[in-house]
Amino acid sequence: MKPTVNILVVDDEVNIRGALVTMLEKKGHQVRGVATAEEGLEHLEATPAELVITDLRMPGIGGMEFLRRLKDTWPDTEVVVMTAYGSIDTAVEAMRLGAYDYLTKPIDRDRFPIVVDKALERHVLATENKQLRDRLETRTRFDQMVGESEPLQRVYNLVEMVAASDVTVLLTGETGTGKELVARAIHQKSSRENSPFITVNCGALPDNLFESELFGYEKGAFTGAMFTKMGRFELAEGGTILLDEVGELSLKSQVDFLRVLEMKEFRRLGGTKVIRVDTRIITATNRNLVEAVKQGDFREDLYYRLNVVPIHLPPLRERGDDIPLLMERFLREFASQHHREPKDVSREAMRLLRLYAWPGNIRQLRNLMERLVVTVRDKTIQPEHLPEEIQASKEDTRSMLVTLGTSLEEIEQDVIRRTLAEVTNHREKAAKLLGISLRALQYKIKEYGIRD
């Protein structure tokens, strides 16, 4: 599919203006031609453009003044200026004011499309980098990882240890546990913090787009490739790239990715030049990659390449102590965002919220807090304000019913599992509550195949 690009041509010479518009339209761009700078400014007010091509010598507002006004109002729009005189001084002044490049009249038909393609590529990259900077400013602060529970403290410690190196990290955990946030924290605490942080959702990339998205493509590599485009790895030069949902990659894409990991180099689609980049790689998945390897869905050699330092993100149900802290954070955030008074949570409502299993993890909790801020008029959130599935979470996890005829082995397994869940898998605490030694507990965990 061809990219839609808006281009404005400003030139009082009818023939030149018409010829440039025709050439650009043949390349698939949306083009408008006007005769004066005044008309150009009016058009831009109604339809912003990615690229403006303007003469410097025009009646009324001159080209330099037009360039100044344009850059003041639309700083992200790229500008190519044209001059009949080929004056170096004029061209340098225009580029000092923000023009990308200049062309001399008569226009060189061979150079013209090259300049246009490069100006459009610069616009794309500038836009993407601006979006990345905005995201980094709002989302990469380490203190956005909220919680004091022991499972999260282990994550904090690992983040601190790996951030200073370039070691490959594999983040695992259920959907909604904050894997991207941890990846950003690693990047933010590393020496690469001032370089780009690029994310790629592997689960959303069809097989035929994986190579072009990650490695880029050369102009003419396929139908619609109107100009050379950098891939995600090049955009992450000097920084970090996160491949989220890496477990969803097809076997073919796994081979392409493995080659980059091993060789530290690649070629753009349709290109011959070998490109080497300095990029730190972090991957994340909610799949059990060990099982995926056994089933033949994931390459074993790639798994070992990715699993240099594994960091497992615990589900929210194992971080019960963190729920009040997270709720307070989210309630304050959404009260400010939606201009509402901050809300409290009653003890009974809090008890139900802590009992709930949270299958959607932190993401589900965050969405619920926003809903309660918007829909609850009372200052205090009560049990009746909670969704029915949370109100039903009234089981006391510290007691259990035993059906007559249940084997002692089944009861013992259930008691161990419940105890581990209650103390968020702290084995020493669990052993103390059960009245057995840590060694005996570890033996039972192994014997019953209990995963903690």
SVG drawing of the C-alpha trace seen along z (x, -y; Angstrom):
<svg xmlns="http://www.w3.org/2000/svg" viewBox="-24 -42 52 84">
<polyline fill="none" stroke="black" stroke-width="0.4" points="0.0,0.0 1.4,-3.4 2.0,-5.9 -0.2,-9.0 1.9,-12.1 0.7,-15.7 3.1,-18.0 2.6,-21.7 4.4,-23.4 4.7,-27.2 5.9,-29.0 4.5,-31.9 5.8,-30.4 2.8,-28.4 4.8,-26.0 7.3,-25.1 4.6,-24.7 2.5,-22.5 5.5,-20.3 6.5,-19.7 2.9,-18.9 2.6,-16.4 5.9,-14.6 5.0,-14.3 1.5,-13.1 2.9,-10.3 4.8,-9.1 1.5,-8.7 1.6,-11.8 -1.2,-14.2 0.0,-17.5 -1.3,-21.0 0.2,-23.9 -0.2,-27.6 1.3,-30.8 2.1,-32.9 3.3,-32.5 0.0,-34.0 -1.9,-31.2 0.6,-28.7 0.0,-29.8 -3.8,-29.6 -3.6,-26.2 -1.3,-24.9 -3.8,-26.2 -6.5,-24.0 -4.3,-21.0 -0.9,-20.6 1.8,-19.1 4.7,-16.8 6.8,-18.6 6.7,-22.1 8.7,-23.0 8.9,-26.7 10.6,-29.3 12.6,-32.0 11.8,-34.8 8.0,-35.5 5.8,-38.6 4.3,-39.6 5.8,-37.7 9.2,-36.5 10.5,-33.0 12.6,-33.6 9.8,-35.3 7.5,-32.5 10.1,-30.0 10.3,-31.8 6.5,-31.9 6.1,-28.3 8.7,-26.9 7.3,-29.0 3.9,-27.4 4.7,-24.0 8.2,-23.2 7.9,-19.5 7.2,-20.2 10.2,-19.7 11.0,-22.4 13.0,-22.3 13.7,-25.8 14.2,-26.6 16.3,-29.5 17.2,-30.5 20.5,-32.0 22.2,-29.1 23.6,-31.4 25.4,-29.6 24.7,-32.4 21.0,-32.2 20.9,-28.4 22.9,-28.5 20.6,-31.2 17.5,-29.1 18.9,-26.0 19.9,-28.0 16.2,-28.9 15.2,-25.3 15.1,-24.2 16.1,-20.7 17.8,-21.2 17.7,-23.5 17.3,-23.1 18.6,-25.4 16.5,-26.3 16.2,-24.9 15.2,-21.9 17.4,-18.8 14.8,-16.0 17.1,-13.4 18.1,-15.1 14.6,-16.3 13.0,-13.0 16.1,-12.1 15.8,-15.3 12.1,-14.8 12.5,-11.2 15.2,-12.1 13.2,-15.1 10.2,-12.8 12.3,-10.2 13.7,-12.8 10.1,-13.9 9.1,-10.3 12.2,-9.8 11.7,-13.1 8.1,-12.4 8.9,-8.9 11.7,-10.3 9.4,-13.0 6.8,-10.4 9.5,-8.3 10.8,-11.3 7.3,-12.1 6.8,-8.5 10.2,-8.5 9.4,-11.7 6.1,-10.3 6.7,-6.6 10.3,-5.7 10.7,-6.9 11.9,-4.0 9.5,-5.0 6.5,-4.1 7.1,-0.5 4.9,-0.6 5.2,2.0 7.1,3.2 6.3,6.9 9.1,9.4 8.5,10.7 8.7,7.2 11.9,6.5 13.5,9.4 12.6,7.7 14.0,4.4 17.3,6.1 17.6,7.8 16.9,4.5 19.6,2.8 22.1,5.6 21.4,5.9 20.9,2.2 24.6,1.3 25.4,4.0 24.3,4.9 23.3,8.4 20.2,9.8 17.2,10.0 14.1,12.1 11.0,10.8 8.4,13.4 5.0,13.2 1.3,13.1 -0.3,10.4 -0.7,7.1 2.1,7.7 4.2,4.7 6.9,6.3 7.2,3.2 7.5,1.0 10.4,3.1 12.1,3.0 11.8,-0.8 13.2,-0.9 16.3,1.2 16.8,-1.3 16.3,-4.4 18.8,-3.2 21.4,-2.3 24.0,-4.4 21.7,-4.3 19.0,-6.3 19.4,-9.3 19.1,-7.2 15.9,-5.7 13.8,-3.0 11.9,-1.2 9.1,1.4 8.0,4.0 4.8,6.0 5.8,9.3 2.3,10.7 0.8,7.9 3.4,8.4 2.4,10.6 5.2,12.8 5.5,10.8 6.1,7.5 8.5,8.8 11.7,8.3 10.7,4.8 9.6,3.5 12.6,4.7 15.3,4.2 13.8,1.6 13.8,1.6 15.3,-0.1 13.4,-2.2 11.8,0.0 12.2,3.2 8.5,3.8 5.4,2.1 4.8,-1.0 8.3,-1.4 8.6,-5.0 11.7,-5.7 14.3,-4.0 13.0,-3.4 15.0,-2.6 13.9,0.4 13.3,0.6 16.8,1.8 18.3,-1.2 15.9,-3.6 17.1,-2.1 20.8,-2.8 22.7,-3.4 19.5,-2.6 17.3,0.4 14.8,2.4 12.1,4.4 10.5,7.3 7.3,7.9 5.4,11.1 8.5,12.7 6.9,16.1 4.4,15.3 7.1,15.1 6.8,17.6 9.6,20.1 10.7,18.2 10.9,14.9 12.7,16.7 15.5,17.6 15.8,14.0 15.9,12.7 18.5,15.4 20.8,14.3 20.8,10.7 21.5,11.9 24.4,14.0 26.0,11.7 25.0,8.3 24.3,7.2 21.6,7.3 20.6,6.0 17.5,3.9 14.9,5.6 16.0,5.2 19.4,3.9 23.0,5.3 24.7,3.1 25.5,4.8 24.4,2.7 25.7,3.0 24.0,1.3 24.8,0.9 21.4,1.8 20.6,3.5 18.0,6.3 15.2,7.1 12.5,9.6 9.2,10.3 6.6,13.0 3.6,14.4 4.2,17.9 6.1,20.7 8.9,20.9 10.3,24.1 7.0,25.8 7.0,24.0 10.5,25.5 9.3,29.0 6.3,28.6 8.5,27.4 6.9,24.0 10.1,22.1 13.7,22.7 15.8,24.0 18.9,22.2 17.0,18.9 15.6,19.6 19.0,20.0 20.2,16.8 17.3,14.8 17.3,16.4 20.7,15.0 19.2,13.2 15.5,14.2 13.3,11.8 9.9,13.2 7.2,10.7 4.9,12.0 1.1,11.9 -0.8,9.5 -2.4,12.3 1.0,13.0 1.6,9.4 -1.3,8.8 0.7,6.4 1.1,4.1 -2.6,3.8 -3.3,0.9 -0.2,-1.0 -1.2,-0.5 -4.8,-1.5 -3.7,-4.7 -1.5,-5.5 -4.2,-4.9 -7.0,-6.6 -4.9,-9.8 -3.8,-9.6 -7.3,-9.4 -8.8,-11.8 -6.4,-14.4 -6.9,-13.4 -10.7,-13.5 -10.9,-16.5 -12.5,-14.5 -12.0,-14.5 -9.6,-11.8 -11.5,-8.7 -10.9,-6.4 -11.5,-2.6 -13.5,-1.0 -11.9,1.9 -14.4,4.4 -13.9,3.3 -10.2,3.5 -10.5,7.0 -12.5,8.1 -10.0,6.5 -7.2,8.3 -9.0,11.6 -9.7,11.3 -7.5,13.3 -6.9,10.5 -6.6,12.5 -5.8,9.3 -3.2,8.3 -2.1,4.6 -3.7,3.6 -7.1,4.9 -6.7,3.1 -5.7,-0.1 -8.8,-0.1 -11.1,0.7 -9.7,-2.3 -10.4,-4.6 -13.9,-3.3 -14.6,-3.8 -13.2,-7.3 -15.5,-8.2 -18.7,-6.4 -18.7,-6.4 -20.1,-9.7 -19.4,-8.8 -16.0,-9.8 -15.5,-6.2 -15.6,-3.2 -17.8,-0.5 -18.2,3.3 -21.4,2.5 -19.5,0.3 -17.3,3.2 -18.0,5.6 -20.0,8.7 -17.0,11.0 -15.0,9.1 -17.9,9.0 -18.0,12.8 -14.5,13.1 -15.5,13.7 -13.6,16.9 -11.2,16.7 -7.9,18.1 -6.8,19.0 -9.4,21.7 -10.5,24.6 -13.3,27.2 -12.2,30.8 -14.6,33.3 -14.8,36.6 -12.8,39.2 -10.1,36.7 -6.7,38.3 -4.1,37.0 -1.8,36.4 -4.3,34.2 -5.0,32.2 -1.2,31.8 -0.7,30.5 -3.6,28.0 -2.4,26.8 1.1,26.2 -0.2,24.4 -2.5,22.1 0.2,21.3 2.7,20.4 0.1,18.2 -0.7,16.5 3.0,15.5 3.6,14.7 5.8,17.8 8.2,16.9 9.4,20.4 10.9,19.6 7.7,18.0 5.6,20.9 7.8,23.5 7.4,21.6 3.6,21.4 3.4,25.1 5.7,26.1 8.2,27.9 11.8,27.3 12.6,25.4 14.4,28.5 11.2,30.6 9.1,28.0 11.4,27.9 11.2,31.7 7.4,31.6 7.3,28.9 9.5,31.0 7.6,34.2 4.2,32.7 5.5,30.6 4.2,27.4 5.3,24.3 5.9,21.2"/>
</svg>
